[in-house]
């Protein structure tokens, strides 16, 4: 999760919402990413999607079975869908996302019973650090807006 927090800081440094993600198999990082929809002009360029794309290219397989995704913020609906399709094994997220989180917060997507793949998930790993990183980012953004 510390690597994911570092990636989230990279996002913040370029003006993107600070979310970072790392995909690990057998202790080896196979994919990583941070939010970059603004820079790439791609609304799907969330940290999780960027990490999935990198990981699947590295292993030359669109299935990421037996992998773990570490992400600094609870995934949204789009990202949970991608994780299901990628057959991710497990998701560990730092802090919840009350407005758009789709594992335990706004929606509980995996509880619908509609999907042919389920993954294990848990939240709270380094939650205070991730939450502070996000809060500090949005506080600074509001300050900039006030100055304009």
KADA-V601465 format. One line per field, one symbol per residue. phi: phi as a letter, one per 40 degrees, with the letter a starting at -180 (. if undefined). psi: psi as a letter, one per 30 degrees, with the letter a starting at -180 (. if undefined). Layout:
phi=???
psi=???
This chain:
phi=.ccccccccccdcbgcdcbbabbbbfgbcbaaabdaccccfbccccdcccccdccccccfacbbdgbbcbbcbdccddccdcccccgdcabbbcbcbdcbcbbbbcbbdcccgcbcbbbcaabhcfdcccccdccccccccccccccc
psi=feeeeeeeeeeefgglkjklkkkkkhgkkfklllkheeefhjfghleeeeeeeeeeeefhkfkhkglkkkkfkkkleeeeeeeeefhkekkjldlljeefkgefceliefffgfkfkllllllfjheeeeeeeeeeeeeeeeeeeef.
